Amino acid sequence: MSKDFLDQLNKEIESSSIKSSRNSPLSDKNEKTHPIQIRESTYNELKKIAFEKNVKLVDLVESLLTFSLSKDN
């Protein structure tokens, strides 16, 4: 019985627009992002902080940059 349910669910997912969409359906923002280069040690520290705070790395970097830019003004 559970196999039938999983097969049906899999078919629904394959036919839905969620699979073809590159954005997560749980995503808050649909904003385009750009890659940046940072030092490996900084990246590791950011990943650690993001994990501890249970936030996405992109959201953490955005908030840090926004805070830093607003302090300069």
N, C-alpha and C positions, 0 to 999 in steps of 0.2 A: 504494500500500500504506500509506504513512504517513497519507494522508488518511483511509482507513478506520479506522485505529487511533485517530486523533484524534477522529473522529466517535463512535466507540464510547466513548472516554474521556469525551467531553463528555456523552454520554447518561447514563453512570454517575454523573457529578458532578451532573447535573441531578436525578437520581432519589435521590441520597444525602441523608442528613441533614446533611451538612457544609454544603451550600448554604443550607439553611433555618436553620441555627444561627447566631446572632449572635456567638457566641464562637469564637475561633480554635481549631482543633484542636491547635495548638501552644502554646496559652496555658497558663502555669503555674498561674494563679489564676482562679477563676471568681467573683471578688468584684465587687460592684457598685461603680461609680465615680461621682463627682460632679464637675461642672465647677467650676472656680474662676477668679477673675479675677486676672491678674497684669499688671504693666507690660510693654509690648512689648519693652523692652530686656532685661528679666529673662527673658522667654520666649525671645528669640533666644539669650541666653547658655546657657540650659538645653538648647535644641535642639543647640547646638554641642557641649556637654559630652556629651550623650546620643549624638550621632553619633560623637564621638571614642572613647567607651568602648564603643560598639556595644551599647547598652541601649535599652530603650523609655523614652520620656519619662516615662510614668506611673510606671515602676519607679524612675527616677532621683529624681523628686519625692518619692515615698514614702520612699526611703532617706534623703534629705536631711531631710525632716520628722521621721522617726523618730529620726534622730541628734540633731536639734535639740531635740526634745521630751525625749529621754532625758538630755540635758545639763542641762536646767532642773531636773530632779528630783534 
